[in-house]
Amino acid sequence: MTTIEAPTTGRYRIEPSETTISFATRHFFGLAPVRGTFALREGVVHVAEPVAASMVRVTVDARRFDTGHTVRDDNVRSPRFLDAARCPDITFVANGVADGQVARGTLTVRGRTEPLDVRIDEVRAFGDRLHIRASAEVDRYAWGITAMKGMTGRRLRFTLSAVATRDLGEA
């Protein structure tokens, strides 16, 4: 069930310490589940009137990819997959919200930018703070990340749980 509460217009800073970006995929020819997280470096939400004109910008730290399996994590951060040493930032930018529920934007991974729709599953306002839940499915092949076809999941399902604080200086 989607719960969207209309927040107060303005600029909100997403709190990295109160944000979780988790993912699920499969590996070993689709037989075994893999779950993990990415760390948010920074993010901002501009709530506009009308809401359709709102924007989001998020930067994720590719170097902080974590599944709890050191060998796999080092491999994914390597040039074979994320190339995190050369391209440490993964960015999502959306300059509009369709039907109040889909942030239409672009995702940049390893310097390659492709369209991505992020479904807004929940927005709850608590004074000057927002709690946001969103989700997306990413086909890594669209970003040219094709190593280990068959052995490693092609699609990743992402879930974002974030808290954002309104910048009162931008009211």
C-alpha positions in Angstrom: 0.0 0.0 0.0 1.4 3.4 -1.0 1.1 6.2 1.6 2.0 9.7 0.3 1.6 12.6 2.6 2.1 16.0 0.9 5.1 17.5 2.6 5.8 21.2 3.0 7.5 22.7 0.0 11.2 23.5 0.3 14.6 21.9 0.3 15.2 18.8 2.4 18.7 17.3 3.1 18.7 13.5 3.2 20.4 12.3 6.4 23.1 9.6 5.5 23.2 8.2 9.0 19.4 7.7 8.9 19.2 6.2 5.4 19.5 2.6 4.2 20.0 1.6 0.6 19.5 -2.2 0.4 19.4 -4.5 -2.6 18.5 -8.1 -3.4 19.6 -10.2 -6.3 20.5 -13.8 -7.1 23.7 -15.6 -8.0 24.9 -19.0 -8.9 22.6 -19.3 -11.9 19.8 -17.8 -10.0 19.7 -20.4 -7.2 21.1 -18.4 -4.3 19.9 -15.0 -2.9 22.3 -12.2 -2.3 21.4 -9.2 -0.2 23.5 -6.2 0.6 23.7 -2.4 1.1 25.2 0.7 -0.4 26.1 3.8 1.7 24.5 7.2 0.9 27.1 9.9 0.7 24.6 12.8 0.3 21.2 13.6 -1.0 18.7 16.4 -1.4 15.0 16.6 -2.1 13.3 19.8 -3.4 9.6 19.6 -2.8 7.9 21.9 -5.3 4.4 23.1 -5.9 3.1 21.4 -8.0 4.7 18.2 -6.7 5.3 17.0 -10.3 8.0 19.7 -10.5 9.9 18.3 -7.5 13.5 17.1 -7.8 15.8 14.6 -6.1 19.6 14.2 -6.2 21.3 11.3 -4.4 25.0 10.3 -4.4 25.9 6.8 -3.3 29.4 5.7 -2.4 30.3 2.7 -4.7 33.3 2.0 -2.4 30.9 1.1 0.4 29.1 -1.8 -1.4 28.6 -4.5 1.3 27.2 -8.0 1.2 29.1 -9.2 4.2 31.3 -11.4 2.0 34.7 -9.8 1.6 35.9 -11.6 -1.6 32.6 -10.9 -3.4 32.5 -7.3 -2.2 36.1 -6.7 -3.4 35.2 -8.3 -6.7 32.1 -6.1 -7.2 34.1 -2.9 -6.3 36.8 -3.9 -8.8 37.0 -2.7 -12.5 35.0 -5.8 -13.5 31.9 -4.4 -12.0 31.6 -1.0 -10.3 35.2 0.2 -10.8 34.8 2.0 -7.5 38.3 3.3 -7.3 38.0 5.2 -10.6 34.2 5.9 -10.3 33.4 6.2 -6.6 30.1 8.0 -7.1 26.8 6.5 -8.2 24.3 9.3 -8.7 20.5 9.4 -9.2 18.9 12.6 -10.4 15.2 13.1 -11.0 13.7 16.4 -12.2 10.1 15.4 -11.8 7.6 13.2 -10.2 4.9 11.5 -12.3 1.5 10.8 -10.7 3.0 11.6 -7.3 4.5 8.2 -7.2 7.4 7.8 -9.7 10.6 9.9 -9.6 11.6 9.8 -13.3 15.3 10.4 -13.6 18.7 9.1 -14.5 21.2 6.8 -12.8 24.9 7.2 -13.4 27.2 4.2 -12.7 30.8 4.0 -13.9 30.3 7.2 -15.9 27.4 5.9 -17.9 24.0 7.5 -17.5 20.7 5.7 -18.3 17.1 6.4 -17.4 15.7 5.0 -14.2 12.2 5.3 -12.7 12.1 5.1 -8.9 8.8 4.2 -7.3 7.9 6.3 -4.3 6.3 3.8 -1.9 5.8 6.1 1.1 6.3 9.7 2.2 5.4 10.7 5.7 5.9 14.1 7.1 6.9 14.7 10.8 7.3 18.4 11.4 10.3 19.4 9.4 11.3 15.8 8.7 10.3 13.4 6.0 10.4 9.6 6.0 10.7 8.3 2.5 10.6 4.7 1.2 11.2 4.1 -2.5 12.1 1.2 -4.7 13.6 0.4 -8.1 14.8 -2.4 -10.2 18.1 -2.0 -12.0 19.3 -4.2 -15.0 23.0 -3.9 -14.6 23.5 -4.8 -18.3 22.0 -1.4 -19.2 25.0 0.2 -17.6 27.5 -2.1 -19.4 28.2 -4.2 -16.3 28.0 -7.6 -17.8 30.8 -9.6 -16.1 30.0 -13.2 -15.0 26.7 -13.5 -17.0 24.7 -16.3 -15.5 26.7 -16.6 -12.3 25.8 -13.2 -11.0 22.3 -11.7 -11.0 21.4 -9.4 -13.9 18.7 -7.5 -12.0 18.9 -5.9 -8.6 15.9 -4.8 -6.6 16.7 -1.7 -4.5 14.9 -0.3 -1.5 15.6 3.1 -0.1 14.5 4.1 3.4 15.5 7.7 4.1 15.0 10.5 6.6 15.3 14.0 5.2 15.3 17.2 7.2 13.9 20.5 5.9 16.5 23.3 5.4 14.7 26.1 7.2 17.0 28.6 5.5 15.4 27.7 2.2 11.8 28.0 3.3 
